[in-house]
Amino acid sequence: MSAEKRTLVALFAIALGLRVLYGVFLAAHPDIAPDPATSELQYAKEIVSGTRWITEPYSPRAPGYPIFLALFYILAAKQVWLITFLQAALGALTVLVVYRLGRSVLGGVLALVAALWFALHFQHMHLGYALERDVVAVFLLMLVLHLLVRPFDRMRYALFAGIVYAVLVHVDPQYLLLLPVLAVFVLFKTRHGYLNIQYLFLFLGIVIVASVPWTLRNYAVYRQPIPIGLEAERFFRPARLAVTEPSTVIPELEGKIVRASRSRFIRENAVEFWRVARFRDAAEEPGKPAGWPRERAWSLRHNVASILNYGIMLPFFIAGVAYALRTRSRTGLMLVAVVVVYFFMRMYLGGSELRRLPVDPLIIVVGFYGVLGLARRFNPGDPQISAESSGEGPSPSSPPAG
C-alpha cells in the first residue's frame, strides 16, 4: 500500500472513529439527539415500499436524498441506528474528499491538517446523525469541486463531473445557482480555448440529459415540465421569500415598509450567516421589530464548539481570500467564488449557522491557504514552505490524452 493510500485509510478511520464516539455521546444525551423520524425518512420508506412516489405527486421535495436514504434503509435492514451510522460514514468519506481537494492548493501536509480540522468539526459530526439531506449534499458538493479542480486527462472526466453535479442538484436544488461559477471555471480549465468549449459542452450536456427522466416524470404527474422538483422554483425567485412583493394597490407608505422589511431580512441573513457565537437571546438585541422571529442564545457547549471550529478559522479565511486574489490561483479563486456566491444566495434564501455548514469545508481549505500565504510572506526563503505550496493543481496548458 502506498503512502497516499495509508494516509487516506488513517484519515477515514480517524474521522469515522470521531463520529462513532459522537454517536455514543448522543446516546448518553438523548435530549440533544436529532429526531430520526423525519419527513425524508418517511419518503425513503415510501420509495422502498412501492411506486406511488413516482406515479403520484407524493412530495414537493427533490428526490435525490430520499433515494440515498432508501438505499441506506435497505443496506441497514431497516434499522434506524444503522442508517445513521452509514450516513456518519458518508460524512467521514467527505473528510477524504476535502483532503484531496485541499491538496490542489495546499500540498500534502497542510491539506492533511485541513482535513483533520474538518474531521473535528462539531457541527458536521452532529449533522451526520440528522436524517436530512445536508450530509449527502456536502459530500457531493466537495466531490464535484474536487473533480473540477483536478486535471481533465480524459474527456470522460468532464462527463463524470457533470453526472455528480446533476445528482447534487437532485439532492438539493439550491446548488443550481452555483452553475454559473462552475461553468466559468470549466470554460477556463486550460489554456486551450477549443478544448474548454468541449469540456463545457460535455459538462452542461450531461447535466441536462441526467435531468430529463425526473422532468418527464413531473410532466406526467403535474402536466408541466418541472425540473427536479416543485421546490426548485423557489430558488429562482428568492426576493419573494423575504416578503411579499408590493403591488400597485398597496399605498406608498406600506410599500416603503415592505421594502424596508426586505432590506432588514437580507441584513439579518448576512449577519447570521457569518455569526461566530451568540451569548444572548435575539429578543434582547436592540432594533428588532415587533413579531420578528427570535433566535435563542446558544449553549456554552455550542458557542465553544463554534469558536474553535469556525471562529478561529475566519481570520485566516479572509487572509486566504486576499492571497488567492494576489496570486491569481485558479483553484483558490474558484473555491472563494463558490463561498461568495453561496453567501449571496443565502442572503436572500435565509442565512444561519446551519445554512453556512455546506461551505464550511471550503472556508477551512481557503483558511489554510491563508496560513500558507502568511508563512510564505514571513518566511519567503524556506524551501519546505515552497515545496508545500506546490500542491496538485490542474495543469492548464496540457491537453487531454484522449
C-alpha positions in Angstrom: 0.0 0.0 0.0 1.3 3.4 -1.0 1.9 6.2 1.5 -1.0 8.1 0.0 -3.4 5.2 0.5 -2.2 4.7 4.0 -2.9 8.4 4.7 -6.4 8.1 3.3 -7.2 4.9 5.3 -5.9 6.5 8.5 -7.8 9.7 7.9 -11.0 7.8 7.2 -10.5 5.8 10.4 -10.0 8.9 12.5 -13.0 10.7 11.0 -15.3 7.7 11.4 -14.0 7.0 14.9 -14.8 10.6 16.0 -18.3 10.3 14.6 -18.9 7.0 16.3 -17.7 8.5 19.6 -20.0 11.4 19.0 -22.9 8.9 18.4 -22.1 7.4 21.8 -22.2 10.9 23.3 -25.6 11.5 21.7 -26.9 8.2 23.1 -25.9 9.4 26.6 -27.7 12.7 26.0 -30.9 11.8 24.1 -32.3 15.3 24.8 -30.0 16.8 22.2 -30.0 13.9 19.7 -31.7 14.7 16.4 -35.2 13.1 15.9 -34.8 10.3 13.3 -38.5 10.4 12.4 -38.1 13.0 9.6 -40.2 13.5 6.5 -37.2 12.5 4.4 -37.1 9.1 6.2 -40.8 8.6 5.5 -40.1 9.5 1.8 -37.4 6.8 1.8 -39.8 4.2 3.3 -42.3 5.1 0.6 -39.6 4.5 -2.1 -38.8 1.1 -0.7 -42.5 0.1 -0.3 -43.7 0.7 -3.9 -44.0 3.1 -6.9 -46.6 5.5 -5.6 -43.9 8.1 -5.1 -43.3 8.0 -8.9 -46.8 7.9 -10.2 -48.4 10.3 -7.8 -47.5 13.8 -6.6 -46.0 12.5 -3.4 -43.8 15.3 -2.2 -42.5 18.7 -3.5 -39.0 17.9 -2.3 -36.3 16.8 -4.7 -36.0 13.0 -4.9 -32.2 12.7 -4.6 -31.7 12.4 -0.8 -34.7 10.2 -0.2 -33.3 7.8 -2.8 -29.9 7.8 -1.0 -31.8 7.3 2.3 -33.8 4.4 0.8 -30.5 2.7 -0.2 -29.2 3.2 3.4 -32.6 1.8 4.6 -32.2 -1.4 2.6 -28.5 -1.8 3.5 -29.3 -1.3 7.2 -32.1 -3.9 7.1 -34.5 -1.1 8.2 -32.5 -0.4 11.4 -32.5 3.3 12.0 -29.4 3.3 14.2 -27.5 1.6 11.4 -28.9 4.1 8.9 -27.4 6.9 11.0 -24.1 5.0 11.1 -24.0 4.8 7.3 -24.7 8.5 7.0 -22.0 9.2 9.5 -19.6 7.0 7.5 -20.5 9.2 4.4 -19.6 12.2 6.5 -16.2 10.6 7.2 -15.8 9.9 3.5 -16.3 13.7 2.9 -13.2 14.3 5.0 -11.2 12.3 2.4 -12.6 14.4 -0.4 -11.8 17.6 1.5 -8.2 16.3 1.9 -7.9 15.6 -1.9 -9.4 19.0 -2.7 -7.0 20.7 -0.3 -4.0 19.1 -2.0 -4.9 21.1 -5.1 -3.9 24.3 -3.4 -2.2 23.4 -0.2 0.1 20.4 -0.8 0.1 17.3 1.3 0.8 18.4 4.9 -1.5 21.4 5.1 -4.2 19.5 3.2 -4.0 16.8 5.9 -4.2 19.4 8.7 -7.2 21.0 7.0 -8.9 17.6 6.6 -8.3 16.8 10.3 -9.7 20.2 11.2 -12.8 19.4 9.3 -12.9 15.9 10.8 -13.1 17.6 14.3 -15.9 19.9 13.2 -18.5 19.5 15.9 -21.5 20.8 13.9 -20.7 18.4 11.0 -20.5 15.5 13.4 -23.9 16.4 14.7 -25.2 16.8 11.2 -24.3 13.3 10.4 -26.9 12.0 12.8 -29.7 14.1 11.5 -31.6 12.3 8.7 -31.7 15.4 6.5 -30.0 15.9 3.1 -27.1 18.3 4.1 -24.6 15.4 4.7 -25.1 14.0 1.3 -25.2 17.4 -0.3 -21.9 18.5 1.3 -20.3 15.2 0.2 -21.5 15.7 -3.4 -20.5 19.4 -3.5 -17.0 18.7 -2.3 -16.7 15.8 -4.8 -17.8 17.9 -7.8 -15.4 20.6 -6.8 -12.6 18.1 -6.4 -13.4 16.6 -9.9 -13.4 20.1 -11.4 -10.0 21.2 -10.0 -8.1 18.0 -11.0 -6.6 17.8 -14.5 -9.0 16.6 -17.2 -6.7 14.0 -18.7 -9.7 12.4 -20.4 -13.0 13.8 -21.8 -14.9 11.4 -19.6 -13.7 13.4 -16.5 -15.9 16.3 -17.6 -18.8 13.8 -18.1 -18.3 12.3 -14.6 -18.2 15.8 -13.0 -21.4 16.6 -14.8 -23.1 13.4 -13.5 -22.1 14.2 -9.9 -23.3 17.8 -10.2 -26.7 16.5 -11.7 -27.0 14.2 -8.6 -26.2 17.1 -6.3 -28.9 19.4 -7.7 -31.4 16.5 -7.5 -30.4 16.2 -3.8 -30.7 19.9 -3.1 -31.9 22.2 -6.0 -30.3 25.4 -4.4 -27.0 24.4 -5.9 -28.4 25.1 -9.4 -27.5 28.7 -8.5 -23.8 27.7 -8.4 -23.8 26.5 -12.0 -22.5 29.9 -13.5 -19.4 29.7 -11.2 -18.7 26.1 -12.1 -19.3 26.7 -15.8 -16.9 29.7 -15.9 -14.2 27.5 -14.2 -14.7 24.8 -16.8 -14.6 27.4 -19.6 -11.1 28.4 -18.4 -10.0 25.0 -17.4 -6.9 25.0 -19.7 -5.2 27.5 -22.0 -6.7 25.7 -25.0 -10.0 27.5 -25.8 -11.4 24.9 -28.1 -10.8 22.2 -25.5 -12.5 24.3 -22.8 -15.6 24.7 -25.0 -15.7 20.9 -25.5 -15.4 20.4 -21.7 -18.2 22.9 -21.0 -20.4 21.3 -23.7 -19.9 17.8 -22.1 -20.4 19.1 -18.6 -23.6 21.0 -19.3 -24.9 18.4 -21.7 -24.7 15.5 -19.2 -26.4 17.7 -16.5 -29.3 18.4 -18.9 -29.5 14.8 -20.1 -29.4 13.4 -16.5 -32.2 15.8 -15.5 -34.6 14.7 -18.2 -36.0 11.5 -16.6 -37.4 13.2 -13.5 -38.5 16.2 -15.6 -40.6 13.8 -17.7 -42.0 12.2 -14.5 -43.0 15.6 -13.2 -44.7 16.4 -16.6 -46.6 13.2 -16.3 -47.7 13.9 -12.7 -48.1 17.7 -12.8 -48.8 18.2 -16.5 -45.9 20.7 -16.8 -42.2 20.2 -17.3 -40.9 20.9 -13.8 -37.1 20.2 -13.5 -36.0 18.3 -10.3 -39.0 19.1 -8.1 -41.6 21.7 -7.1 -39.2 23.2 -4.5 -36.8 24.1 -7.3 -38.9 27.1 -8.3 -38.4 28.9 -5.0 -34.6 29.1 -5.7 -35.2 31.2 -8.8 -37.5 33.7 -7.1 -35.5 34.4 -3.9 -36.6 38.0 -3.5 -40.2 36.9 -2.9 -39.1 34.8 0.1 -38.3 37.8 2.2 -41.6 39.5 2.0 -44.5 39.7 -0.5 -43.8 42.0 -3.4 -45.6 45.3 -3.1 -48.4 45.7 -5.6 -49.9 48.8 -7.2 -52.9 48.6 -4.8 -50.7 48.9 -1.7 -50.3 52.5 -0.6 -46.9 54.1 -1.0 -46.2 54.1 2.8 -46.9 50.4 3.0 -44.7 49.8 0.0 -41.9 51.5 1.8 -42.4 49.4 4.9 -42.3 46.2 2.7 -39.1 47.3 1.1 -37.5 48.2 4.5 -38.6 44.8 5.8 -36.9 43.1 2.9 -33.7 45.0 3.4 -33.7 44.1 7.1 -34.3 40.5 6.2 -31.3 40.5 4.0 -29.1 42.2 6.6 -30.2 39.7 9.3 -29.3 36.8 7.0 -25.9 38.2 6.3 -25.1 38.7 10.0 -26.5 35.2 10.9 -24.5 33.5 8.1 -21.2 34.7 9.5 -22.0 34.7 13.2 -19.4 33.0 15.3 -21.2 32.9 18.7 -24.4 34.1 20.4 -24.4 35.0 24.1 -27.9 36.3 24.5 -31.4 35.8 23.0 -32.1 37.8 19.9 -35.1 39.2 21.8 -32.6 41.2 23.9 -30.9 42.8 20.9 -32.0 46.4 20.0 -33.7 47.3 16.8 -35.9 44.2 16.4 -39.4 45.0 15.1 -42.5 43.5 16.8 -43.2 40.0 15.7 -39.7 39.4 14.3 -38.5 35.7 14.7 -36.4 35.4 17.9 -33.2 33.4 18.0 -32.4 31.8 21.3 -29.0 32.1 22.8 -26.7 29.2 22.1 -25.5 27.0 24.9 -21.9 27.3 26.2 -21.1 24.0 24.5 -22.4 25.2 21.2 -20.6 28.6 21.5 -17.2 27.0 22.4 -17.5 24.5 19.5 -18.4 27.2 17.0 -15.5 29.4 18.1 -13.0 26.5 18.0 -14.2 25.1 14.7 -15.2 28.2 12.8 -14.3 31.4 14.7 -10.5 30.7 14.8 -10.5 29.9 11.1 -12.4 33.0 9.9 -9.5 35.5 10.0 -7.3 33.0 8.1 -10.1 32.6 5.6 -10.0 36.4 4.9 -6.2 36.1 4.5 -6.8 33.2 2.1 -9.1 35.3 0.0 -6.6 38.0 -0.2 -3.8 35.6 -1.0 -5.9 33.9 -3.8 -6.6 37.3 -5.3 -2.9 38.3 -5.1 -1.6 35.1 -6.6 -4.5 34.6 -9.0 -4.7 31.0 -8.2 -7.4 29.4 -10.4 -8.3 26.8 -7.9 -8.2 29.2 -4.9 -10.3 31.7 -6.7 -12.9 29.1 -7.7 -13.2 28.0 -4.1 -13.6 31.6 -2.9 -16.1 32.3 -5.7 -18.2 29.3 -4.6 -18.3 30.6 -1.0 -19.1 34.2 -2.0 -21.9 33.2 -4.4 -23.3 30.8 -1.9 -23.3 33.6 0.7 -25.2 35.9 -1.6 -27.7 33.0 -2.2 -28.3 32.6 1.5 -28.7 36.4 2.0 -32.0 36.1 0.0 -32.9 32.5 0.9 -32.2 32.7 4.6 -28.9 32.8 6.5 -27.9 30.9 9.6 -25.2 28.8 11.1 -26.9 25.7 9.7 -27.1 27.2 6.2 -23.4 28.0 6.4 -22.3 24.4 7.1 -22.2 23.3 3.4 -19.3 25.7 2.7 -17.5 25.3 6.0 -15.1 22.8 4.4 -14.2 25.4 1.8 -13.8 28.1 4.5 -11.3 25.7 6.1 -9.4 25.0 2.9 -9.2 28.6 2.0 -8.3 29.4 5.6 -5.2 27.1 5.4 -4.4 28.7 2.1 -4.2 31.9 4.0 -1.9 30.2 6.5 0.3 29.2 3.6 0.3 32.8 2.3 1.3 34.2 5.7 4.0 31.6 6.0 5.4 32.4 2.6 5.2 36.1 3.4 7.2 35.9 6.7 9.5 33.0 5.6 10.0 33.5 1.9 13.2 31.6 1.7 12.0 28.4 3.5 12.3 25.6 0.9 9.8 23.4 2.9 7.1 26.1 2.6 7.9 26.5 -1.2 7.6 22.7 -1.6 4.4 22.6 0.4 2.7 25.2 -1.8 3.3 23.2 -5.0 0.1 21.1 -4.5 -1.5 19.0 -7.2 -3.4 21.7 -9.1 -4.5 21.2 -12.7 -2.0 21.8 -15.5 -3.7 24.5 -17.5 -1.5 24.0 -20.5 -1.6 20.3 -21.1 -4.3 18.9 -23.5 -6.1 15.6 -22.6 -4.7 12.4 -23.8 -7.9 11.4 -25.5 
